[in-house]
Every structure is written in structure tokens, then in C-alpha cells.
Amino acid sequence: MRILLLGDLSGVHKNLQNGLIRCGFIDTTLASAGDGFKKITSDIPLPKLEKFSSFNKISYRFKYIKFLLGVEGYDIVQICDPFFLPFPLFPYEKILKNLKNNNGKIFLMAGGADSFYWMAGIQKLKYSPYEDHIKYDLQGFQPKQKSNKAFQFNKFIADNVNGIIPNSFEYQMAYSGHPNLRKLILQPINIEKKSKIHYSKNKVSVLHGMSRYGLKGTRHIENAFKALIQKYNEKAQFKITNNLRFDEYIKVIENSDVIVDQCYSQSYGMNALYALSRNKVVLSGSEPEALKAMKVKNCPVINIKPNKENISEVLSEIISKKKLRTELKDCSLYYLNKYHDSKMIAEKYIKEWMK
């Protein structure tokens, strides 16, 4: 069976590719632009728009169209998110029709920049990054996904694929009620190699890896760090990094003890998995309703909410209790093996694709 994974988000498809190959599906190809500044490698590098001139925009779209029109002979094509296509001003209806005519089944993995999340999902969730994303990341402008044209674009793809597979609780909620919605499949992580374990000798090293200030809820995390610096000056050190390449970010994780990922999500994502695979204590989203939907138990990810007081309280307990840190680190790999191992997740995708 030939499989094409189109696009990537924080390495979800790259880890899924690893799992599929471990399952014996060696003819699995990843085509990706590297997910922006993260520069995640792939088999086929997709075109990038790095300079915003009129000529570059036209050239970029032409290269994309040429590549997609040449995609044929795959049994499964999975799109990482609807906006992997350079919307707007792109013949997406023709492109999707061509993909369907020249290949087998087409799937949409929901978990990226979907309009369904911005238009519907945030109304169903008890908190979201919507306001901070607009204020800090977009300087007051509305997300492009909030426009009616963008939503219709997203809807066209969702309506015309063979299935929509959400990889998080938020996106399961966003697409709830859509006839093409399939079951939630958790994000995969490759944990075949022995993880590098770091234990600070002197101070507990606390890291927040910022990529999008508003979307991650960085202002709340930053304020919590400021409130704790004086109190734990002798016991802990706090660090915020910004827009590191993937390989650089992994090195920073490996030299930290506690990773504060994000506080606006109800469930955790790939950053949390990368940290858990390296035996780190992780603070992110793990609300009870999300864990129930994910069908997981004894989750080592500690839930935090978008406010300074909650994050400070959780961090204070983690910093003060070495035994708790050790317990959380010790159960992280067991948890990943049970719920997120790339081979096991790949098997779930295969079953879903074959329905």
C-alpha cells in the first residue's frame, strides 16, 4: 500500500510515518514544507513562501499546483490540515478533485489551523486562546480562518474527503456533528530510542518554549515565572525560548526538568509528548473532559489554566516536592508506550483508513 502524508504540524506526520514504516508500510512518503521555523525534515520538501513579493506569491502557487497535480497512484493521501494549501487565490476545488481521481482515499487530519476550530470549536470550549491570539500574534486583526471564505474552503475539503480524523479533544469538539467525522486518534511519538534523562544537580530548570505568544498563553506563564523568581531563587531557574528550530528546541528540553507548554488548551499536544519522551515533568492541558474523550488514565501531564495564580500554584508544588517530580518522570515513558507509541497509533490509522 502506498501512503502519502501531505504537510506536517509539529512532527505529527513525521512520527506517524515512523509508525507506519514500523508496521511494514515502507512505501510511506512525507511531503512537507517543514512547519515554518521548526524546519522538520521530510522526504519531499514542499514549496515555501519566504518573501512576500507579488512575483514570489505567484511562483509559490505555481510550484504548489504543479506538485499537487502530479500526485497520483497513492492508496491513501492524508492532509495534515486544510490550510496546508496556500489559501486564498488557489484552485482548491480542482486540486482536491484531481487528488481524488488519481489516488485512493483522501483523509483530513484535524488538529491545525482549521476554520472549524475558530468558528465553532472555541464556542464549545470553556476557554480558548482566541482573544490573546488576536491581540498579541495578529496585532488586532482577525484570524484568516474566521472569514466566511476560509470557512467555506475548510468546509469544502471536510465535505469531500473520505474521513476527518481529529488528533485532539478540541478538534473532535470542533467537527462534532459533521458526517465525515471519524473517531479521535491520539498523536504519535517515536519512543524506540532510549531517552536522554537530565536531572539538575543544583536548581530545578523550568522551561517555556514560546512559538506564538498569544496562542500559547505566554503572558500568563511569563507572569507566573516573574512571581516565582524571587521566591525560588535558590531552588529554581526559569527560562523562555522563542521560535527555535526543532532540533535546537529538543536540546533545550533535554537540559530542563520541567516544561510549561501552554495554558489555553484543554488537551496536550506534540510538545508535551516530546518532553514526556525525555522524562520531563510537563504542564499543559489535561482537563477531565479531554482525558475522558481521549480514553486515557493516569495522565502524567499536569493541567494548568490561563491565569498566573493557577500556574504559580502548580509550579510551586512541583519545585518544592522532589519526590513528586521523580514520580511524574518515572511514569512518563510507561504512559507514552501505552497511549502514544507511533506503531500503535499507526495501526489505529490503518484500521480507520480501511473502513
Buried (B, 14 or more C-beta within 10 A) or exposed (E): BBBBBBBBBBBBBBBBBBBBBBBEBEEBBBBBBBBEEBEBEBEBEBBEBEEEEEEEBEEBBEBBBEBBBEBEEBBBBBBBBBBBBBBEEBBBEEBBEBBBEBBBBBBBBBBBBBBBBBBBBBEEBEBBBBEBBBEBBBEEEEBBBBBEEBBEBBBBBBEBBBBBBBBBBBBBBBBEEBEBBBEBBBBBBBBEEEBEEBEBEEBBBBBBBBBBBBBBBBBBBBBBBEBBEEEBEEBBBBEBBEEBEBEEBBEBBBEBBBBBBBBBBBBBBBBBBBBBBBBBBBBBBBBEEBBEBBEBEEBBBBBBBBBBEBBBEBBBEBBEEEEBBEEBBEBBBEBBEEBBBBBBBBBBBBEBBEE
